[in-house]
């Protein structure tokens, strides 16, 4: 087998004016290959680190260089959430009333009090259908003997009270449906949906869904403030999907909204507040059991999804985080939350097109891409049964101005070269 990265050195011959003799070590060869002294790679910034579970460093180039991770940041957000809350944790949507039930009619208002469930809406096909979501809400009413409403549906999204727009997001990202900052109750509607996302939208869609059932007759949905929650009678609480499933959706689909929800949840858990300053502080505190809280101080976290270009993480920190997660009780759930190349249920479907299925099945990784940015980080499982051969790796590219398809192809070959090492 060729020595590590000899293939990459030949493949990424970017330095047409390179004058140095062939370097002796793998890291030196990689440095020469990725130096980018000419063409589209000139001025780009690269960082690579690959370490197996035995602690052997297989590749190290610019691994301490902080770079914009794009969606690779979701690796940290989702892992921290799993570590903090556990895979069975759920967000709850509570139905309550200020009235009473008379002859199966709720005489009073119905309050839908959000608890942060990020999977309500129709934006993406992997979200539960409104029928599935609302039938679970209706079951709470039916269990209370309610088959008609005489009051309004009032939606409360105050569970998350922080900013409704991230200050660092570009206008291009902020105006998309996947760039919405979550409230406690948010309807994730399609672009053609005439009802704006938010608590009122969820209430209105619930009303319309109930109106399709002839046993329900509902007044106009209304969003109000200033009521006393303690004065309400709770009818029931509907749990979200378990956190393990939400984390899997976040990573497989690179769902920004879910990632921001998890970040806000960490803020509430550790700081009692979900503004971005508190939430980032909560994320750092969540890293303490991994022994990475202090090291996180040299990184910059701005959001949970990676949409901000003010996130700065190094390949070294990402690999340290991945290795630490592998020593936790949630590692199996975390590993399975990561996409695999060639599979239709995630963002890596087009990756590694020339690789065999047996190789693709060993690679679990998260992609991250924005203009000029391409990152891949994750795990490569060994061909044998000895987990100590598992490789944790991170490869990050910033400031690239060339053809993205060319870059992606080169990174595919880099990852396959790593996969050949175990």
C-alpha positions in Angstrom: 0.0 0.0 0.0 1.3 3.5 -0.8 2.3 5.5 2.2 -0.3 7.8 3.7 -1.2 10.8 1.4 1.2 9.9 -1.4 -1.9 9.6 -3.5 -3.1 13.0 -2.3 0.3 14.5 -3.0 0.0 13.4 -6.6 -3.6 14.3 -6.9 -3.5 17.8 -5.5 -0.4 19.0 -7.3 -1.4 22.6 -6.9 2.1 24.2 -6.7 3.2 24.6 -10.3 6.1 26.6 -9.0 7.0 24.3 -6.1 10.7 23.9 -5.8 11.2 21.9 -2.7 12.4 18.3 -2.8 9.9 15.6 -1.9 9.1 15.9 1.8 10.0 12.9 4.1 6.8 12.7 6.2 3.2 12.4 5.5 2.3 15.7 7.0 5.0 17.4 5.0 3.8 15.8 1.8 0.3 17.0 2.6 1.4 20.5 3.4 3.2 20.7 0.0 0.1 19.3 -1.8 -2.3 21.7 -0.1 -0.1 24.8 -0.1 -1.8 26.2 -3.1 0.8 28.5 -4.6 -1.0 28.8 -7.9 -4.4 28.6 -9.6 -7.7 28.6 -7.9 -6.2 27.2 -4.7 -3.9 30.2 -4.2 -4.8 32.0 -1.0 -7.1 29.2 0.3 -6.7 27.9 3.8 -6.6 24.2 4.6 -6.6 22.2 7.8 -6.6 18.4 8.3 -6.3 16.2 11.3 -6.9 12.4 11.4 -6.3 10.4 14.6 -7.3 6.8 15.3 -8.8 5.7 18.6 -5.4 4.3 19.6 -4.1 7.8 19.5 -2.0 7.5 16.4 -1.9 10.7 14.3 -2.3 9.7 10.6 -2.4 13.3 9.2 -1.8 16.7 10.7 -1.7 19.9 8.7 -2.8 23.3 10.0 -4.9 21.4 12.6 -4.9 24.3 15.1 -5.9 26.8 12.5 -9.4 28.2 13.3 -11.7 28.3 10.3 -15.4 28.8 9.5 -16.9 25.3 9.9 -20.3 25.9 8.2 -22.6 23.0 9.1 -19.7 21.0 10.7 -20.7 23.0 13.7 -23.8 20.9 14.0 -21.5 18.0 15.1 -20.8 19.9 18.3 -24.3 21.2 18.8 -26.0 17.8 18.4 -23.4 16.0 20.5 -23.6 18.5 23.3 -27.4 18.2 23.3 -27.3 14.4 23.4 -24.7 14.5 26.2 -26.8 17.0 28.2 -30.3 15.7 27.8 -30.0 12.1 26.7 -31.5 10.5 23.6 -35.0 10.0 25.1 -35.5 13.7 26.0 -38.6 15.3 24.4 -39.9 18.8 23.9 -43.6 19.1 25.0 -46.5 21.0 23.5 -49.1 21.6 26.2 -52.8 22.2 25.7 -54.6 24.1 28.4 -57.8 26.1 28.9 -59.2 29.0 30.9 -62.7 27.6 30.6 -64.6 24.4 31.4 -66.2 21.5 29.6 -70.0 21.5 29.3 -71.8 18.8 27.3 -68.6 18.0 25.4 -68.1 21.6 24.5 -65.0 23.5 25.8 -66.5 26.8 26.9 -63.4 29.0 27.0 -60.2 29.4 25.2 -57.9 26.6 24.2 -54.2 27.5 24.7 -51.5 25.8 22.7 -48.3 26.3 24.7 -45.2 25.5 22.8 -42.2 23.8 24.4 -39.8 24.1 21.5 -40.8 21.0 19.3 -38.8 21.7 16.0 -40.8 19.2 13.9 -44.1 21.0 13.5 -44.9 22.1 9.9 -44.8 21.2 6.2 -41.5 22.7 5.1 -39.7 19.4 4.4 -41.1 16.0 3.6 -39.2 14.4 6.5 -41.3 16.5 9.0 -44.4 14.7 10.4 -47.5 15.5 8.5 -49.9 18.1 10.0 -52.4 15.3 10.3 -50.0 13.2 12.4 -49.1 16.2 14.6 -52.6 17.6 15.0 -54.3 14.2 15.6 -52.0 13.9 18.6 -53.1 17.3 19.8 -56.7 16.4 19.2 -56.4 13.2 21.2 -55.7 15.4 24.3 -59.0 17.1 23.7 -60.8 13.9 23.2 -59.4 12.4 26.3 -60.8 15.4 28.2 -64.3 14.7 26.7 -64.0 17.7 24.3 -65.5 17.5 20.8 -66.3 21.1 20.2 -64.8 24.5 21.0 -66.7 27.6 21.9 -63.7 29.9 22.3 -60.5 30.8 20.5 -57.3 28.9 20.0 -54.5 31.0 21.5 -50.9 30.1 20.7 -48.1 30.8 23.1 -44.5 30.6 21.8 -42.8 32.3 24.7 -40.8 29.2 25.8 -38.0 30.6 23.7 -37.8 34.4 24.2 -34.5 35.3 22.6 -33.8 37.0 19.4 -36.0 36.2 16.5 -33.2 37.0 14.0 -29.6 36.1 14.4 -27.5 39.2 14.0 -24.6 37.5 12.2 -26.7 35.7 9.5 -26.5 37.1 6.0 -29.7 38.5 4.5 -29.7 35.6 2.0 -29.9 33.0 4.8 -32.2 35.0 7.0 -35.0 35.3 4.4 -35.1 31.5 3.8 -37.6 29.3 5.5 -34.7 27.2 6.9 -33.1 30.4 8.4 -35.9 31.0 10.9 -34.9 31.4 14.5 -37.2 29.1 16.6 -39.8 30.3 19.0 -41.4 27.9 21.5 -44.1 27.2 18.9 -43.2 27.7 15.3 -45.0 26.5 12.2 -42.4 25.6 9.6 -44.4 26.4 6.4 -43.6 26.2 2.8 -42.5 29.3 0.8 -46.0 29.7 -0.7 -47.7 29.5 2.6 -49.6 32.8 3.1 -49.6 32.4 6.9 -46.2 33.6 8.4 -44.2 31.2 10.5 -44.7 31.6 14.2 -47.1 30.7 17.0 -50.2 32.2 15.4 -49.5 30.2 12.2 -49.5 27.0 14.2 -52.8 27.9 15.8 -54.4 28.8 12.5 -53.4 25.6 10.8 -54.6 23.6 13.8 -57.9 25.4 13.6 -58.2 24.7 9.9 -57.4 21.1 10.4 -60.0 20.8 13.1 -62.6 22.5 11.0 -62.3 19.7 8.5 -63.7 17.5 11.3 -67.4 18.2 11.5 -67.4 17.5 15.3 -65.4 20.7 15.9 -66.7 24.3 15.6 -64.1 26.8 16.3 -63.9 30.6 16.7 -61.3 32.8 15.2 -57.7 31.9 16.2 -56.1 34.7 18.2 -52.7 35.2 19.7 -52.7 37.1 23.0 -50.3 38.1 25.7 -50.5 38.8 29.3 -52.5 35.8 30.5 -51.6 34.0 33.7 -50.3 30.5 32.9 -50.9 29.3 36.5 -54.6 30.1 36.1 -55.0 27.6 33.3 -56.2 24.0 33.6 -53.8 21.7 31.8 -55.5 19.2 29.5 -52.4 17.4 28.5 -48.9 17.6 27.0 -47.9 16.1 23.7 -44.2 15.1 23.5 -42.0 15.6 20.5 -40.1 12.9 18.8 -37.2 11.8 21.1 -34.0 13.8 21.0 -32.1 10.9 19.3 -34.5 11.2 16.3 -34.2 15.0 16.3 -30.4 14.8 16.3 -30.5 12.3 13.5 -32.7 14.6 11.4 -30.4 17.6 12.2 -27.3 15.8 11.0 -28.7 13.7 8.2 -30.7 16.6 6.7 -28.4 19.4 8.0 -31.5 21.0 9.4 -30.6 24.5 10.6 -33.8 25.1 12.5 -33.4 21.9 14.6 -29.8 22.9 15.4 -30.8 26.3 16.6 -33.5 24.7 18.7 -30.9 22.5 20.4 -28.6 25.4 21.0 -31.5 27.4 22.7 -32.4 24.4 24.8 -28.8 24.3 26.1 -29.1 28.0 26.9 -32.2 27.4 29.0 -30.7 24.4 30.7 -27.4 26.0 31.8 -28.2 29.7 31.9 -32.0 29.9 32.2 -32.2 32.0 29.0 -32.2 31.4 25.3 -30.7 34.5 23.8 -27.7 33.7 21.7 -25.1 34.9 24.3 -26.7 32.6 27.0 -27.1 29.7 24.5 -23.5 29.8 23.4 -22.5 29.9 27.1 -24.7 26.9 27.6 -23.0 25.1 24.7 -19.6 25.7 26.3 -20.8 24.4 29.7 -22.2 21.3 28.0 -18.6 20.4 26.9 -17.4 20.2 30.4 -18.0 16.5 30.9 -15.8 15.9 27.8 -13.0 17.9 29.3 -13.3 20.4 26.5 -14.8 23.5 28.1 -11.5 25.2 28.6 -10.3 24.4 25.1 -13.6 25.7 23.7 -12.5 29.2 24.9 -10.0 29.4 22.1 -12.8 28.7 19.6 -15.7 31.0 18.6 -19.3 29.8 18.6 -21.9 32.2 17.2 -24.9 30.0 16.5 -25.9 26.3 16.5 -26.3 25.6 12.9 -23.2 27.0 11.3 -25.0 29.7 9.2 -22.9 32.4 10.8 -19.5 33.2 9.3 -18.4 34.3 12.7 -18.0 30.7 14.0 -14.3 29.7 14.1 -13.4 26.1 14.9 -10.2 24.2 14.3 -9.9 20.7 12.9 -8.0 19.8 16.1 -10.9 20.9 18.2 -13.4 19.0 16.1 -11.3 15.8 16.3 -10.9 16.1 20.0 -14.6 16.5 20.3 -15.3 13.5 18.1 -12.9 11.3 20.1 -14.4 12.4 23.4 -17.9 11.7 22.2 -16.8 8.2 21.4 -16.1 7.6 25.1 -19.6 8.5 26.2 -22.8 6.5 26.6 -24.5 8.3 23.8 -21.8 7.5 21.2 -23.8 4.8 19.3 -26.8 7.2 18.9 -24.5 10.0 17.9 -22.6 7.9 15.4 -25.8 6.7 13.8 -27.0 10.3 13.5 -24.3 11.0 10.9 -24.9 10.6 7.2 -23.1 8.0 5.1 -22.0 8.6 1.5 -24.3 7.3 -1.2 -27.4 7.0 0.9 -30.6 8.8 0.0 -31.5 9.7 3.5 -28.9 12.4 4.0 -26.8 15.1 2.5 -24.0 12.8 1.4 -25.8 11.0 -1.4 -23.5 12.2 -4.2 -20.3 11.8 -2.2 -17.6 9.2 -3.0 -19.3 8.0 -6.2 -16.3 5.8 -7.2 -16.1 4.0 -3.8 -17.4 0.6 -3.1 -20.5 0.1 -0.8 -18.3 -1.6 1.7 -16.1 1.5 2.0 -19.0 3.9 2.0 -20.6 1.9 4.8 -17.6 2.5 7.1 -17.7 6.3 6.7 -19.9 8.4 9.0 -19.4 12.1 8.5 -21.0 15.6 8.4 -20.5 17.9 5.5 -20.4 21.7 5.7 -20.5 24.1 2.8 -21.0 27.8 2.1 -19.5 30.0 -0.5 -15.7 29.3 -0.5 -16.1 26.8 2.3 -16.1 23.0 2.2 -15.6 20.8 5.3 -16.0 17.1 6.1 -15.6 15.7 9.6 -16.6 12.4 11.3 -15.5 8.8 11.7 -14.1 6.0 9.6 -14.8 2.6 11.1 -12.2 -0.1 10.6 -12.7 -3.1 8.3 -12.1 -5.4 11.3 -13.9 -5.6 14.6 -11.3 -3.7 16.6 -12.8 -0.3 17.3 -9.4 1.1 18.3 -8.7 1.4 14.6 -11.6 3.8 14.1 -10.4 7.1 12.7 -11.7 10.5 13.8 -11.0 13.1 11.2 -11.7 16.6 10.1 -10.8 18.3 6.8 -11.6 22.0 6.4 -11.2 24.3 3.5 -11.9 28.1 3.6 -11.4 30.9 1.1 -11.6 28.7 -2.0 -12.7 30.5 -5.2 -12.4 27.7 -7.8 -14.8 25.1 -9.1 -16.6 23.5 -6.1 -17.1 20.2 -7.9 -13.3 20.0 -8.4 -12.7 20.7 -4.8 -15.3 18.1 -3.7 -13.7 15.5 -5.9 -10.3 16.1 -4.4 -11.7 15.9 -0.9 -13.4 12.7 -1.7 -10.1 11.2 -2.7 -8.5 12.5 0.5 -11.2 10.7 2.6 -10.8 7.5 0.6 -7.1 7.6 1.2 -7.8 7.8 4.9 -10.3 5.0 4.7 -7.5 2.8 3.2 -5.6 3.1 6.4 -7.9 1.1 8.5 
